[in-house]
Amino acid sequence: MGSRAAALGGTVLTGRRAALRVWGAFALLMLLAAAPLVSTVLPPLFDYPNHLARMHLLSEGGNQFYAVHWGPLPNLAQDLVVPPLARLMPLEAASKVFLVAIFGLITGATIWLNRVATGMWRLWPLLAFLLLYNRMFLWGFLNYLFGIGVALAGAALWLALERERWWLRTLASSLVALACYLSHIAAFGFYVLVMIGIELSPAWSEWRGRPWPALGRRIAIAGAQFVMPAVLFLGYWHPAAAGIGYAVFWRKADLLFSVFDNYDRPFDIVCFILLLGLLGWLTATRRLRPAPRLSWALGLVFAVYLLLPSQIYGGSGADHRLPMAIFLLLIAASAPEFPNRRTAAAIGVAAAVVLVARLAFVESVWLQADRVYSADLAGIDMLPHGAKLAVAYPARAVNFVPIPEVHLPLLAVARREAFVPTLFAYEGEQPVALKPPYAALADTAMPQDFWALLAGGATAAETTGLRRVLQQYDFVAVAGGVPPDVPPVRCLRPFFRQQNFEIFTVLHDAACGSPDG
């Protein structure tokens, strides 16, 4: 009896030491991963200035140009977190706290899910840190990434409470499902698939054994968590658009690389090959033991990824979002067995070197972006309060670049209380809307139309109409590359200029809206 108790005590002690080792490494890696965020004024995430503008409006309750309309939309993670934080600290700091929270939630949930699914604390799920600066993050899909962290944590909680009372499990999972739904609809879809996959194996066993009451109880408890999201989805959410579109199928393989794709393509490819090589070697030597309950979930999510369209409900890149979630789930579901400690240590050191190198690439680009943005912001800060700022950029500018400036004019919303028509304010997607007169003005001309006017690519009739529209603005910001020639609109006067970012003053004159203007 005494020897058994000693053995159990040793197991608990070993578990505690393993947990301390894992979470200690987690804390250190979080400091490293967050370094680019805290060392720069403005993270160069494509949609980030647009998000900052919306956070400012939500914090202030709107202004003369924009109204706030709260509702249970499935795209509210940042919207619910950052504005309350902005009452305690500057908006920019609150937004960066949210970015750090995304990193911590994703990696922490992966570690916890791996522990619950495999029964041991392992350093293996720390591989999730290698995936943080992925293409989805650099695009600025922040609500979705936060929701993926919630989904992984929810899966871990669901398994951890499996032997607890049914009402506790139902209550906890219902709160998680609601939080995941409100974070982002695509993350909620991932959570639903994972929950189905987790319950498939035991449900199949009960189906074959025909203990129908147990099967019915399992289905009822698992399904109860989706009642509130289903009510919100069917009763309150109305997608901005309908329709489904598929891209060429071979793109599915290319999209898997997006988990490593950021700034240095050759290096990113090497990193991706190293990860695939590690997983392939472990699988071929039968050293990669998947957790049984997560194996079904992983297979189901991957099957849906292969079938998922690229365009759905007006959202673009629906299938682009899943590779990150798939790799995180794969890491969480894995329990690798290395030949010896030396091999495991060598792989750990190699992963650490790759992580540091990747973060060094990110830091280098972000510091360069910081210099560009600091210069651009000087021009934005010169604008008068309450100005109306049109935006011009070519269609090709809506693409990934290391230092995006397309949405930079929107910082005038937060910094100068300006009107900028390109704010993300779509019905059913954001809790912010343009007030009717300014919504009509924004719909009159798109940024590509103004670009055609400035670059001399508009027809005579289009030129006359666009000149009249410009008369309703005070300034026009040109982003995504400055037109090669002096704008052929004599009623614009240079106000501020950088290499890829320029602001013109609109001269208000009746002659400027005429065909000869």
C-alpha positions in Angstrom: 0.0 0.0 0.0 2.8 2.4 0.9 4.8 1.6 -2.3 1.7 2.3 -4.4 1.1 5.6 -2.7 4.7 6.5 -3.2 4.4 5.6 -6.9 1.3 7.7 -7.3 3.0 10.6 -5.5 5.9 10.3 -7.8 3.6 10.4 -10.8 1.9 13.6 -9.5 5.2 15.2 -8.9 6.5 14.3 -12.4 3.3 15.7 -13.8 3.7 18.9 -11.9 7.3 19.3 -13.1 6.3 18.6 -16.7 3.5 21.2 -16.4 6.0 23.8 -15.0 8.5 23.0 -17.8 5.8 23.3 -20.5 4.3 26.5 -19.2 7.7 28.0 -18.4 8.7 27.4 -22.0 5.3 28.8 -23.1 6.0 32.1 -21.2 9.4 32.5 -22.7 8.2 31.8 -26.2 5.3 34.3 -25.7 7.9 37.0 -24.9 9.7 36.2 -28.1 6.6 36.0 -30.3 5.3 39.3 -28.9 8.5 41.2 -29.5 7.6 42.5 -33.0 4.2 43.6 -31.7 5.7 45.8 -28.9 8.7 47.1 -30.8 6.6 48.8 -33.6 4.1 51.6 -33.6 1.8 50.0 -36.1 1.9 46.3 -37.0 1.9 46.0 -40.8 -1.2 43.8 -41.0 -3.2 44.5 -44.1 -6.6 45.2 -42.5 -5.2 46.5 -39.2 -5.8 50.3 -39.8 -9.4 49.5 -40.8 -9.9 47.6 -37.5 -8.3 50.4 -35.5 -10.7 52.9 -37.0 -13.7 50.7 -36.1 -12.4 50.2 -32.5 -12.2 54.0 -32.1 -15.7 54.4 -33.3 -17.0 51.7 -31.0 -15.1 53.2 -28.1 -16.6 56.7 -28.8 -20.1 55.5 -29.7 -19.8 56.8 -33.2 -19.5 60.3 -34.5 -21.0 62.7 -37.1 -20.2 60.3 -39.9 -20.6 56.8 -38.4 -23.3 55.2 -36.2 -22.9 52.2 -33.9 -25.5 49.4 -34.2 -24.8 46.5 -31.9 -26.2 43.1 -32.6 -25.3 39.4 -32.1 -23.1 39.3 -35.2 -20.8 36.3 -35.7 -17.7 38.6 -36.1 -17.3 40.4 -32.9 -14.2 39.1 -31.1 -12.1 42.3 -31.3 -15.2 44.5 -31.2 -16.1 43.1 -27.7 -12.6 43.1 -26.2 -10.7 46.2 -27.4 -13.2 49.0 -26.8 -13.5 48.2 -23.0 -9.7 47.9 -22.8 -9.4 51.3 -24.6 -11.1 52.9 -21.5 -8.1 51.8 -19.5 -5.3 52.4 -21.9 -4.6 54.1 -25.3 -6.4 52.5 -28.2 -3.2 51.4 -29.9 -2.1 49.6 -26.7 -5.5 48.0 -26.2 -5.4 46.6 -29.8 -1.9 45.2 -29.3 -3.0 43.5 -26.1 -5.7 41.8 -28.2 -3.0 40.7 -30.7 -0.9 39.2 -27.9 -4.1 37.5 -26.5 -4.6 35.9 -29.9 -1.1 34.4 -29.7 -1.6 33.3 -26.1 -5.0 31.8 -26.7 -4.0 29.8 -29.8 -0.8 28.4 -28.4 -2.1 27.9 -24.8 -5.3 26.1 -26.1 -3.1 23.9 -28.3 -1.0 22.9 -25.3 -4.0 22.2 -23.1 -5.9 20.2 -25.8 -2.8 18.1 -26.3 -2.6 17.4 -22.6 -6.2 16.5 -22.2 -6.3 14.4 -25.4 -3.0 12.5 -24.9 -2.9 12.4 -21.0 0.6 14.0 -20.6 2.2 17.4 -20.6 4.5 17.6 -23.6 6.8 20.2 -25.2 5.5 19.0 -28.6 2.5 21.4 -28.9 4.9 24.4 -28.5 5.4 23.9 -32.3 2.3 26.0 -32.6 4.5 29.1 -32.0 6.1 28.4 -35.4 2.7 29.1 -37.1 1.7 32.4 -35.4 3.0 34.7 -38.1 1.0 33.1 -40.9 -0.6 34.6 -43.9 -4.1 34.9 -42.2 -2.5 36.9 -39.4 -0.6 39.2 -41.8 -3.9 39.8 -43.7 -5.4 40.9 -40.4 -8.1 38.2 -40.0 -8.0 38.8 -36.2 -11.5 37.8 -35.2 -11.2 34.5 -37.0 -7.8 33.7 -35.3 -9.2 34.6 -31.9 -12.1 32.3 -32.6 -9.8 29.4 -33.5 -8.2 29.8 -30.1 -11.6 29.7 -28.4 -12.5 26.6 -30.5 -9.4 24.7 -29.4 -9.8 25.7 -25.8 -13.5 24.7 -26.0 -12.5 21.2 -27.3 -10.0 20.8 -24.4 -12.7 21.9 -21.9 -15.2 19.5 -23.4 -12.8 16.5 -23.0 -11.7 17.6 -19.6 -15.3 17.7 -18.3 -16.3 14.4 -19.8 -16.6 12.6 -16.5 -18.2 15.6 -14.7 -22.0 16.1 -14.2 -23.9 16.6 -17.4 -25.3 20.0 -16.5 -21.8 21.4 -15.8 -20.6 20.2 -19.1 -23.6 21.5 -20.9 -23.3 24.9 -19.3 -19.6 25.3 -20.0 -19.8 24.1 -23.6 -22.7 26.3 -24.3 -20.8 29.4 -23.1 -17.8 28.3 -25.3 -20.0 27.7 -28.3 -21.6 31.1 -27.9 -18.2 32.8 -27.5 -16.9 31.0 -30.6 -19.9 32.0 -32.6 -19.7 35.7 -31.6 -15.9 35.6 -32.4 -16.3 34.6 -36.0 -18.6 32.4 -38.0 -15.8 30.4 -39.7 -14.2 29.7 -36.4 -17.5 28.5 -35.1 -17.8 26.2 -38.1 -14.4 24.7 -37.2 -15.6 24.2 -33.6 -18.7 22.4 -34.7 -16.6 20.0 -36.9 -14.2 19.3 -34.0 -17.1 18.6 -31.6 -18.7 16.2 -34.1 -15.4 14.5 -34.7 -14.7 14.1 -31.0 -18.1 12.4 -30.4 -18.1 10.2 -33.5 -16.0 7.4 -32.2 -18.0 6.8 -28.9 -21.3 7.4 -30.6 -20.4 4.8 -33.3 -19.6 2.3 -30.6 -22.9 3.0 -28.9 -24.7 2.7 -32.2 -23.2 -0.7 -32.9 -23.8 -1.9 -29.3 -27.4 -0.5 -29.4 -27.5 1.1 -26.0 -30.0 3.6 -27.4 -30.5 5.6 -24.1 -26.8 6.2 -23.8 -26.6 7.3 -27.4 -29.5 9.6 -27.1 -28.0 11.2 -23.9 -24.7 11.7 -25.7 -26.4 13.4 -28.7 -28.5 15.6 -26.4 -25.6 16.8 -24.2 -23.4 17.5 -27.2 -26.1 19.2 -29.2 -27.4 21.4 -26.4 -24.4 23.7 -26.7 -25.4 24.7 -30.2 -29.0 25.8 -29.3 -28.1 29.5 -28.7 -25.8 29.9 -31.7 -28.5 28.3 -33.9 -31.1 30.7 -32.6 -28.8 33.7 -33.3 -27.8 32.4 -36.7 -31.4 31.7 -37.9 -33.1 34.6 -36.2 -30.7 37.5 -36.2 -27.9 37.1 -38.7 -28.4 38.0 -42.3 -25.3 37.5 -44.5 -24.4 40.5 -46.6 -24.4 38.4 -49.8 -25.3 34.9 -51.0 -23.6 32.6 -53.5 -20.9 30.0 -53.6 -17.8 29.9 -55.8 -15.0 27.4 -56.2 -11.4 28.0 -57.1 -9.3 25.5 -59.0 -8.8 22.4 -56.8 -5.0 22.3 -56.9 -5.0 25.5 -54.9 -5.9 23.4 -51.9 -2.4 22.0 -51.7 -0.9 25.5 -52.2 -3.0 26.9 -49.4 -1.5 24.6 -46.9 1.7 26.5 -47.3 0.0 29.6 -46.1 0.7 28.6 -42.5 4.4 29.5 -43.1 4.1 32.0 -45.9 5.1 35.5 -44.8 8.1 37.6 -46.0 10.9 35.4 -47.3 9.5 32.8 -49.7 12.7 30.5 -50.0 13.1 30.4 -46.2 9.4 29.9 -45.7 9.4 27.0 -48.1 12.4 25.4 -46.3 10.5 25.8 -42.9 7.4 24.2 -44.4 9.4 21.3 -45.9 11.1 20.7 -42.5 7.8 20.5 -40.7 6.3 18.1 -43.3 9.5 16.1 -43.2 9.3 15.8 -39.4 5.7 14.7 -39.5 6.4 12.3 -42.4 9.3 10.7 -40.6 7.3 10.2 -37.4 4.4 8.8 -39.4 6.5 6.4 -41.5 8.3 5.1 -38.4 5.0 4.8 -36.5 6.1 7.2 -33.9 3.4 9.7 -34.4 0.5 8.4 -32.3 -2.7 10.4 -32.8 -5.1 10.8 -29.9 -8.1 8.6 -30.8 -10.7 11.1 -30.0 -9.1 13.9 -32.1 -8.2 11.6 -35.0 -11.8 11.6 -36.2 -12.0 15.4 -35.7 -8.8 15.9 -37.7 -10.0 13.7 -40.6 -13.4 15.4 -40.7 -12.0 18.9 -40.7 -9.6 18.0 -43.5 -12.3 16.4 -45.6 -14.4 19.5 -45.2 -11.4 21.6 -46.2 -11.2 19.7 -49.5 -14.9 20.2 -50.2 -15.2 23.8 -49.0 -15.7 26.5 -51.6 -13.5 29.6 -51.8 -16.5 32.1 -51.8 -19.5 31.6 -49.5 -22.1 34.1 -48.1 -20.2 37.0 -49.6 -17.0 36.0 -47.7 -13.8 35.5 -49.7 -11.2 32.9 -49.1 -13.4 30.6 -47.0 -11.1 27.6 -47.6 -8.0 29.8 -47.1 -8.7 30.0 -43.4 -8.7 26.3 -42.5 -5.1 25.3 -43.1 -4.0 27.1 -39.9 -6.7 25.4 -37.9 -5.8 22.0 -39.4 -2.2 22.2 -38.5 -3.0 23.4 -35.0 -5.4 20.5 -34.5 -2.8 18.1 -35.9 -0.2 19.3 -33.4 -2.7 19.1 -30.5 -3.8 15.6 -31.5 -0.2 14.2 -31.8 1.7 12.2 -29.2 5.1 11.6 -30.8 7.6 9.0 -29.5 11.2 9.9 -30.4 13.9 7.2 -30.4 15.7 8.8 -27.5 16.1 12.0 -25.6 19.0 13.1 -27.7 16.9 13.0 -30.8 14.1 14.8 -29.1 16.5 17.5 -27.8 18.0 17.9 -31.3 14.5 18.4 -32.8 13.6 20.8 -30.1 16.8 22.9 -30.7 16.2 22.9 -34.4 12.6 24.1 -33.9 13.8 26.8 -31.6 16.4 28.0 -34.2 13.8 28.1 -36.9 11.5 30.0 -34.7 14.1 32.6 -33.8 15.1 33.0 -37.4 11.4 33.4 -38.5 10.9 36.1 -35.8 14.1 37.8 -36.9 12.7 38.1 -40.5 9.4 39.4 -39.1 11.2 42.0 -36.9 13.3 43.2 -39.7 10.3 43.8 -42.0 8.2 45.3 -39.2 10.9 47.8 -38.2 11.2 48.9 -41.8 7.4 49.2 -42.0 7.5 51.3 -38.8 9.7 53.9 -40.5 7.3 54.1 -43.4 4.2 54.4 -41.3 5.8 57.0 -39.0 6.4 59.2 -42.1 2.9 58.5 -43.5 1.2 59.3 -40.1 2.8 62.7 -40.1 0.8 63.6 -43.1 -2.4 62.1 -41.7 -1.9 64.1 -38.5 -1.7 67.3 -40.6 -5.4 66.9 -41.6 -7.9 69.2 -39.9 -10.4 67.6 -37.5 -13.6 66.4 -39.2 -12.2 66.4 -42.7 -13.7 64.3 -45.5 -11.0 62.2 -47.0 -11.5 60.3 -50.3 -9.2 57.3 -51.0 -7.7 56.3 -54.3 -5.8 53.1 -55.0 -5.5 50.6 -58.0 -7.3 47.3 -57.9 -3.9 45.5 -57.8 -3.1 47.2 -54.5 -5.6 44.9 -52.7 -3.0 42.2 -52.5 -0.5 41.0 -49.9 2.7 43.2 -49.7 5.2 43.4 -46.8 4.3 47.0 -46.0 0.6 47.5 -46.8 -0.7 51.1 -47.1 -4.1 50.7 -48.7 -6.0 51.1 -45.5 -3.7 53.6 -43.9 -5.9 56.6 -44.6 -8.5 55.1 -42.2 -6.3 56.0 -39.3 -7.6 59.5 -39.9 -10.9 58.3 -38.5 -9.2 57.6 -35.1 -6.6 60.4 -35.2 -8.5 63.3 -36.8 -12.2 62.2 -36.5 -12.3 62.3 -40.3 -14.7 60.7 -42.7 -13.1 58.0 -44.8 -15.4 56.0 -47.1 -13.5 52.7 -47.1 -14.2 51.7 -43.5 -15.4 48.1 -43.1 -19.0 48.8 -42.2 -21.0 46.0 -44.0 -24.4 45.1 -42.7 -24.3 41.7 -41.0 -20.5 41.8 -40.6 -19.6 44.9 -38.4 -21.5 46.8 -35.7 -20.6 50.1 -37.4 -22.5 51.8 -40.2 -22.0 54.9 -42.3 -24.8 57.4 -41.6 -27.1 57.7 -44.7 -25.7 60.8 -46.4 -22.2 59.5 -46.1 -23.1 56.0 -47.1 -24.6 57.5 -50.3 -21.4 59.4 -50.9 -19.2 56.4 -50.3 -21.3 54.4 -52.8 -20.9 57.1 -55.5 -17.3 56.2 -56.3 -14.9 53.5 -55.4 -11.1 54.0 -54.7 -10.4 52.4 -58.1 -12.5 55.0 -59.7 -10.6 57.8 -58.1 -7.4 56.1 -59.1 -8.5 56.0 -62.7 -9.2 59.7 -62.5 -5.8 60.6 -61.0 -3.9 58.3 -63.4 -5.7 59.6 -66.5 -7.5 56.3 -67.1 -11.1 57.5 -66.9 -13.3 58.4 -69.8 -14.4 62.0 -70.4 -17.9 61.3 -68.9 -16.4 59.4 -66.0 -13.9 62.2 -65.4 -16.7 64.8 -65.2 -18.7 62.7 -62.7 -15.8 61.9 -60.5 -14.7 65.6 -60.4 -18.2 66.4 -59.1 -17.9 63.7 -56.5 -14.5 64.9 -55.3 -16.0 68.3 -54.7 -17.9 66.7 -51.7 -14.5 65.8 -50.1 -11.9 68.0 -48.6 -8.8 65.8 -49.4 -8.0 62.6 -51.3 -5.4 60.1 -50.2 -3.5 58.1 -52.8 -2.2 54.8 -51.5 -0.9 51.5 -52.9 1.5 53.4 -55.2 1.5 57.0 -56.5 0.3 57.6 -60.1 3.3 58.0 -62.4 2.2 61.4 -63.6 0.9 64.6 -62.1 -2.8 64.2 -61.5 -4.7 65.6 -64.5 -7.2 67.3 -62.2 -6.2 70.9 -61.8 -8.5 71.4 -58.7 -6.2 69.2 -56.6 -3.2 70.7 -54.8 -0.4 68.7 -53.3 -0.7 68.5 -49.5 1.6 65.7 -48.4 3.8 63.2 -50.3 5.8 60.0 -49.5 7.0 57.4 -51.9 3.8 55.3 -51.9 1.4 57.5 -50.0 0.2 61.0 -51.0 -2.5 63.4 -50.0 -4.1 66.1 -52.1 -6.2 69.0 -51.1 -9.5 69.3 -53.0 -10.0 72.9 -54.2 -13.7 73.8 -53.9 -14.7 75.7 -57.0 -17.8 75.4 -59.2 -15.5 75.2 -62.3 -13.9 72.0 -60.9 -17.0 70.0 -61.4 -17.4 71.1 -65.0 -16.1 69.1 -68.1 -13.2 71.6 -68.4 -12.3 71.4 -64.7 
